Amino acid sequence: MNTTFMGILGLVTMIIWIMVSTELSKSQKKKEEKENSRRKLFVLMPAGMVCTIAIVILFIQRIQF
């Protein structure tokens, strides 16, 4: 894989995890806002996990034995 692609994927992954941590650290909210926050987390968490797994696989493939 191209190192530019890996760099972009790394940046996207970091942004996703920053958004997840921001959503988790918000203080008490109204019921409607809690539902929206929960929906965001249901989208962001799997996206972050998939991107992280992809980066790990790409790095492992680049290791030369």
MDAnalysis code that builds the backbone (N, CA, C; Angstrom):
import MDAnalysis as mda
import numpy as np

u = mda.Universe.empty(195, n_residues=65, atom_resindex=np.repeat(np.arange(65), 3), trajectory=True)
u.add_TopologyAttr("name", ["N", "CA", "C"] * 65)
u.add_TopologyAttr("resid", np.arange(1, 66))
u.add_TopologyAttr("resname", ["MET", "ASN", "THR", "THR", "PHE", "MET", "GLY", "ILE", "LEU", "GLY", "LEU", "VAL", "THR", "MET", "ILE", "ILE", "TRP", "ILE", "MET", "VAL", "SER", "THR", "GLU", "LEU", "SER", "LYS", "SER", "GLN", "LYS", "LYS", "LYS", "GLU", "GLU", "LYS", "GLU", "ASN", "SER", "ARG", "ARG", "LYS", "LEU", "PHE", "VAL", "LEU", "MET", "PRO", "ALA", "GLY", "MET", "VAL", "CYS", "THR", "ILE", "ALA", "ILE", "VAL", "ILE", "LEU", "PHE", "ILE", "GLN", "ARG", "ILE", "GLN", "PHE"])
u.atoms.positions = np.array([
    [0.833, -1.187, 0.000],
    [0.000, 0.000, 0.000],
    [0.872, 1.242, 0.000],
    [0.315, 2.259, -0.514],
    [0.990, 3.539, -0.605],
    [1.079, 4.188, 0.779],
    [2.222, 4.802, 1.089],
    [2.367, 5.438, 2.396],
    [1.451, 6.655, 2.528],
    [1.123, 7.304, 1.438],
    [0.190, 8.431, 1.500],
    [-1.181, 7.948, 1.954],
    [-1.626, 6.820, 1.399],
    [-2.913, 6.239, 1.801],
    [-2.901, 5.882, 3.274],
    [-1.807, 5.304, 3.734],
    [-1.710, 4.935, 5.144],
    [-1.726, 6.176, 6.034],
    [-1.079, 7.236, 5.601],
    [-1.083, 8.478, 6.373],
    [-2.464, 9.092, 6.461],
    [-3.163, 9.112, 5.334],
    [-4.523, 9.659, 5.320],
    [-5.438, 8.802, 6.191],
    [-5.315, 7.488, 6.078],
    [-6.125, 6.593, 6.907],
    [-5.818, 6.788, 8.382],
    [-4.565, 7.015, 8.698],
    [-4.182, 7.277, 10.086],
    [-4.801, 8.564, 10.615],
    [-4.781, 9.613, 9.805],
    [-5.391, 10.876, 10.220],
    [-6.900, 10.742, 10.406],
    [-7.551, 10.043, 9.475],
    [-8.995, 9.832, 9.591],
    [-9.316, 9.048, 10.857],
    [-8.512, 8.047, 11.149],
    [-8.722, 7.238, 12.345],
    [-8.571, 8.079, 13.611],
    [-7.545, 8.916, 13.647],
    [-7.362, 9.772, 14.816],
    [-8.540, 10.729, 14.993],
    [-9.028, 11.298, 13.902],
    [-10.168, 12.220, 13.980],
    [-11.401, 11.492, 14.504],
    [-11.621, 10.277, 14.018],
    [-12.780, 9.502, 14.486],
    [-12.682, 9.249, 15.984],
    [-11.515, 8.814, 16.471],
    [-11.383, 8.514, 17.896],
    [-11.454, 9.773, 18.748],
    [-10.997, 10.902, 18.229],
    [-11.147, 12.172, 18.954],
    [-12.621, 12.530, 19.071],
    [-13.379, 12.316, 17.995],
    [-14.816, 12.582, 18.047],
    [-15.514, 11.665, 19.049],
    [-15.087, 10.398, 19.111],
    [-15.671, 9.463, 20.079],
    [-15.383, 9.937, 21.498],
    [-14.150, 10.310, 21.771],
    [-13.817, 10.740, 23.131],
    [-14.533, 12.039, 23.497],
    [-14.745, 12.925, 22.518],
    [-15.485, 14.157, 22.773],
    [-16.934, 13.848, 23.128],
    [-17.547, 12.934, 22.387],
    [-18.936, 12.556, 22.678],
    [-19.051, 11.909, 24.060],
    [-18.075, 11.105, 24.429],
    [-18.128, 10.428, 25.722],
    [-17.882, 11.369, 26.892],
    [-17.152, 12.448, 26.668],
    [-16.806, 13.341, 27.772],
    [-17.801, 14.477, 27.969],
    [-18.827, 14.563, 27.127],
    [-19.823, 15.617, 27.296],
    [-20.587, 15.394, 28.597],
    [-20.971, 16.502, 29.211],
    [-21.681, 16.417, 30.498],
    [-23.139, 16.002, 30.300],
    [-23.887, 15.995, 31.383],
    [-25.290, 15.580, 31.345],
    [-26.061, 16.406, 30.328],
    [-26.935, 15.745, 29.588],
    [-27.694, 16.397, 28.537],
    [-29.170, 16.070, 28.691],
    [-29.959, 16.714, 27.852],
    [-31.383, 16.389, 27.795],
    [-31.558, 15.031, 27.127],
    [-32.748, 14.486, 27.252],
    [-33.018, 13.146, 26.728],
    [-32.815, 13.075, 25.216],
    [-33.287, 14.106, 24.472],
    [-33.132, 14.082, 23.012],
    [-31.659, 14.144, 22.618],
    [-30.895, 14.965, 23.333],
    [-29.471, 15.085, 23.030],
    [-28.730, 13.793, 23.363],
    [-29.163, 13.093, 24.403],
    [-28.541, 11.818, 24.745],
    [-28.755, 10.795, 23.636],
    [-29.951, 10.780, 23.067],
    [-30.249, 9.845, 21.972],
    [-29.378, 10.148, 20.758],
    [-29.222, 11.431, 20.432],
    [-28.373, 11.805, 19.299],
    [-26.926, 11.418, 19.557],
    [-26.467, 11.629, 20.787],
    [-25.107, 11.269, 21.145],
    [-24.902, 9.760, 21.041],
    [-25.896, 9.011, 21.494],
    [-25.807, 7.549, 21.433],
    [-25.751, 7.081, 19.985],
    [-26.546, 7.698, 19.123],
    [-26.523, 7.333, 17.698],
    [-25.172, 7.639, 17.072],
    [-24.607, 8.790, 17.430],
    [-23.279, 9.137, 16.909],
    [-22.250, 8.093, 17.334],
    [-22.340, 7.680, 18.598],
    [-21.387, 6.693, 19.096],
    [-21.551, 5.345, 18.406],
    [-22.803, 4.962, 18.093],
    [-23.037, 3.696, 17.394],
    [-22.456, 3.716, 15.984],
    [-22.282, 4.875, 15.407],
    [-21.675, 4.990, 14.080],
    [-20.159, 5.135, 14.188],
    [-19.715, 5.979, 15.117],
    [-18.288, 6.282, 15.210],
    [-17.451, 5.127, 15.749],
    [-17.963, 4.392, 16.723],
    [-17.181, 3.305, 17.313],
    [-16.831, 2.211, 16.294],
    [-17.806, 1.669, 15.552],
    [-17.428, 0.666, 14.552],
    [-16.524, 1.229, 13.457],
    [-16.759, 2.480, 13.061],
    [-15.898, 3.090, 12.038],
    [-14.464, 3.202, 12.552],
    [-14.314, 3.604, 13.791],
    [-12.980, 3.698, 14.383],
    [-12.302, 2.350, 14.497],
    [-13.066, 1.338, 14.880],
    [-12.490, -0.004, 15.001],
    [-12.052, -0.551, 13.644],
    [-12.876, -0.361, 12.625],
    [-12.531, -0.853, 11.281],
    [-11.283, -0.153, 10.769],
    [-11.210, 1.155, 10.938],
    [-10.025, 1.896, 10.485],
    [-8.777, 1.465, 11.249],
    [-8.911, 1.263, 12.553],
    [-7.767, 0.844, 13.356],
    [-7.281, -0.540, 12.940],
    [-8.210, -1.454, 12.727],
    [-7.837, -2.803, 12.286],
    [-7.159, -2.746, 10.920],
    [-7.667, -1.905, 10.024],
    [-7.051, -1.765, 8.696],
    [-5.622, -1.251, 8.808],
    [-5.396, -0.275, 9.671],
    [-4.038, 0.260, 9.847],
    [-3.112, -0.807, 10.401],
    [-3.572, -1.562, 11.387],
    [-2.737, -2.613, 11.978],
    [-2.372, -3.654, 10.920],
    [-3.348, -4.066, 10.132],
    [-3.081, -5.057, 9.080],
    [-2.081, -4.507, 8.059],
    [-2.258, -3.252, 7.660],
    [-1.327, -2.655, 6.693],
    [0.097, -2.581, 7.264],
    [0.222, -2.215, 8.540],
    [1.548, -2.149, 9.147],
    [2.182, -3.531, 9.256],
    [1.386, -4.544, 9.608],
    [1.921, -5.898, 9.721],
    [2.388, -6.403, 8.352],
    [1.654, -6.080, 7.300],
    [2.038, -6.503, 5.957],
    [3.335, -5.845, 5.506],
    [3.620, -4.645, 6.017],
    [4.831, -3.934, 5.606],
    [6.083, -4.422, 6.316],
    [5.906, -5.185, 7.391],
    [7.065, -5.695, 8.130],
    [7.805, -6.710, 7.255],
    [9.095, -6.501, 7.144],
    [9.914, -7.433, 6.361],
    [10.654, -8.360, 7.314],
    [10.463, -9.634, 7.110],
    [11.096, -10.618, 7.988],
    [12.439, -11.035, 7.461],
])
